[in-house]
């Protein structure tokens, strides 16, 4: 149960202990304060007393929890948590209260990342909080700088065998990860930390033309060499295998006898730019409501 809470809230073990402690101390403070306030009314314990007590602790609990969270360093978490709770209790849309923080992982020029950033620049739902890149000098880093978005340059050993940069993701309160031309395989620890919260886009109609080494022009060359009459894009959740996770969306385009890898790539880019942001928004909205 504790492990599930840790994954759901995307916190480390210490923060999980502090969060649970905040819940406990906040509840105790709330109950104590409620009883003290009722003592001032001189009411005897009875039906009315219990009704008033329940109303008082309902009103006091958010304030008490926030108060306790400050010295324990959990104010940011509980602020977000209470906003979500209020959204569900009031029946209003979570989207109007809380933005889903997304990290984009990219390795190259960043055309998809650029489109995603542009699409959500004024979004009430999505906040692009971090750009993660594994190649110094990659174009996506310049895109991040121009957009005023923090960037994180990662190195291979720490990504695969160290802490997988989870502390940096948690510091930015990342809720969701979007892969946009990111060429490294995601380590199991990241997938476990973000279950069904990592999206990838592949430039072919999976399960065909996927797997290790199948990216960019290599995919388009394979499609043309096989004599396919159509290709397209696949947006899917990421699991521990290359291009294998649950498929969410596909869009197709025609492959003609005159197509080259370059012309097919142009068709695929149009599909990516037209569809990826919308699918991201749809999936993030569902996750935000869960």
N, C-alpha and C positions, 0 to 999 in steps of 0.2 A: 504493500500500500504506500509506504513512504517513498519507494522508488518511483511509483506512478505519479505521486504528487511532485516529486522533484523534476520529472520529465514534463509534466503538465505546466508547472510554473517556471521551468527553465532556470533553476537555481542550483547552486552547489550544496553539498551536505551541510556546511556551516550555516548558510543562509536559510536552509530548510528548518534547522533547529531554532534559529532566531525567529522565523515566521511563526512556527508553532508556539514558541514561548510568548510571542506578542499576542496571538489569539487567546492563550490561557490567561495572561496577566490583564489583557484588555477586558476579557469577560469578567474576571474577578473584580476589577476596578468598577466596571459597569454595575455589577450586582451590589457592591458595597455602596456606591454613590446613590443608586436607586433607593436602597433601604434607608439611608440617612435622610434623603429628601422627604420620604414618606413619614418619617418620624416627626418632621416639622408640622405635618397636618393633624397630628393627634388622632388619626384614624385607627380604629382597632382592626386587627387582622380579620379579614372576612372576604366576601366576594368582591366588594368594591375595591378593597385594598389590593387584591391580587390583579384585578383589571388595570388599576392605575400603575401597579408595579410593572406589569408586562409592557404597557405603553411607554413608561419611563425608560426601561432598559432597551427597548427598541430604538428610542430616540438617542439614548446615550451611547449605545454600543459603537457606532462609527467614530464618535468623538474620542471615546476612551481608547479604542484600538489605534487611532492615528496618534494620540498623545504618547502611548507606550512605544509606538514604532519609531519615534524620533530618536530616543537615546540608543535604541537597538539597531539603528541604521537601516530600517526597513520602510521608511516613510514613502519612498517612491513606489515600492511594490504595493503597499496597502492603498495608496491613492488610486492606482490603476484598478486594483481589485474591487474597491468600493464603487468606483464608477461603473464597472461591469455589473455588479450586484444591483445597483440602483437602476441601470438600464433594463435589467430583467424584471425587477419588481414593478417598475412603472409601466412596463409594456412598450416602452419606446425603443427605437432602433439603437443598437450598440454603436452603429456607424456614426451617429451624431455626437457620440461622447468620446469614443476612443479610437485612435488610429492604430492600425496594424503596422508594426515596425518591420520593414523588410530589408534584408541584406541581399545585394546582388553579387554573385560570384561570376567573374569573367576573366578570360585570359588574353584577349586580343584587342581589336580596335574598338569594340563596344557598341556596334550599331544597334543591337537589340537593347542593350542597357540604356543607350541614349533615348530610344523610343519609349521605354518603360518610364524613365525619369520624366520625360516630357508629358506623358500621359497622366502621371499622378502628381504633377507639380502643384495642382490646386485641389487635390482630392480630399474629401472628407473622410475617406476610408483608409487610404494607403499613405504611409510615410516611408520614403526611401531613406533609410537611416545610415546605411553603410555600403561601401563598395569594397569587395574583397578581390584581390588580384594576386596571381602567382608569378607574374612576369614584370620585372622592372622596366619602365619605359613604355609599357603597353598603353595604347590609346585610351582605354577605358579610365585610366588614372587621370588623364587630362580632362575627360568628360566630367569626372567626379569633382575635380578642382573648380572647373567653370560653374558647376551647379551648386557649389558650396556644400558638398556632401563629404563627410569623413571617409577616408580610404584606409585600407589595411593591406599592406604587402606581406604575403606569407611565404614561409620557406618550407621545403619538403619534409625535412626530418621532424620538425615540430608538428606539422599538419598530420602526418601519418603515425608518428610514434610518440609524440609528446602529449600536450593537453588539448591538441586539435583546435586551438584558439577559442575554445569555449568561454574562457574568462572575458575575452574581448567582446564576444557576441552577447554575453549576459550583461556586460557593462553598458552596451548600447540598447539593451532590452529588446533584442531581436526576437520577433514572434515567428518569422517565416523566412525561408531562404529560397531565392530564385537563381537558377543557373542559366547564364546567358553566354554560351560559348566558353564554359569553364572545362578545361581538358583533363583535370585530375579526377580520379575516382574518389567519391566521398567516403571517408572512413566510417566504419560501423558505429563508432562512438557518436559521431555527429548525427547519423541517421536515427540512432536510439534517442538522442536528445531532442530531435525534431521529427517525431513519427508522423508521417503523412503531412509534413510541413516543409518539404523540399521539392520544388518543381524543376523539371528540366524540359527543354525543347530540343527535338532531334529533327534534322533536315531530311527525313524520309518517312515512309509509312511503315512504322514498326508493326510486326516483328521483323520485317525484311530490312536488310542493310543497317543493322545495328551491331553493337558489340565493340570490343577493344579495337582501337585504331580506326574506327569508322567515324570520321568527323570531316566537316568542310568539303573540299573538292573531292576527297576520296569517296565520299558517299555518292556524289553526283556522277562521278566517273563510273562507279559500279552500277548505278541505275541505268545509265546509257549503254554500257557494255552488255547488260543483260537484255536489252531490247524492250524495256518497260515502256508502256504507253502512258503511264501516269506516275507521279510522285507526289510529294507533299510534306506536311509537317506532322509531328506527333508530340503532344504535350502530355507528360506523365509524371507520376510521383517517382521519387528516387528510392531504390532499394540498394542492396549490397552488390548487385550485378550490373554490368554496363547495359544501359538502355532496356531495362527489364521491368521496371515498376509498373503499377497499375496505370493503364491508359485513361486519360481524362478527355482528350479532344484530338481530333484529326481533321485536317483540311487538305484537299487535293488540287493538283494542277496537271495540265496535259504535258506530256513529253513528246515532242515531234521528232521527225527524222532529221531535222535541221538543228536540233538543240546540241549545244556543247555543254561541258561542265560549267562554263562561265554563264551562259544564257539560262541554264536551269537554276543556277545559284540565284540569279536575279529574280526569277519567279518565286523561288522558295523564300527569299528575303521579304518579298511583298506579303506573302502569307504569314510569315513570322511577325512582321510589324503590325499587320492588320488584326491578328488574333491573340498574340501572347498577352498583351496588357489586359484584355477583357477576361481571359481565362484566369489570370492571376487575381483580378478583382473578385471574380465569382468564387474561387476557391478560398481566398482570404476571408471573404464575408461569411462563408459557411463555418470556417474555422473560428472566426471571431465570435460567432454565436454559440459555439460549443462550450 
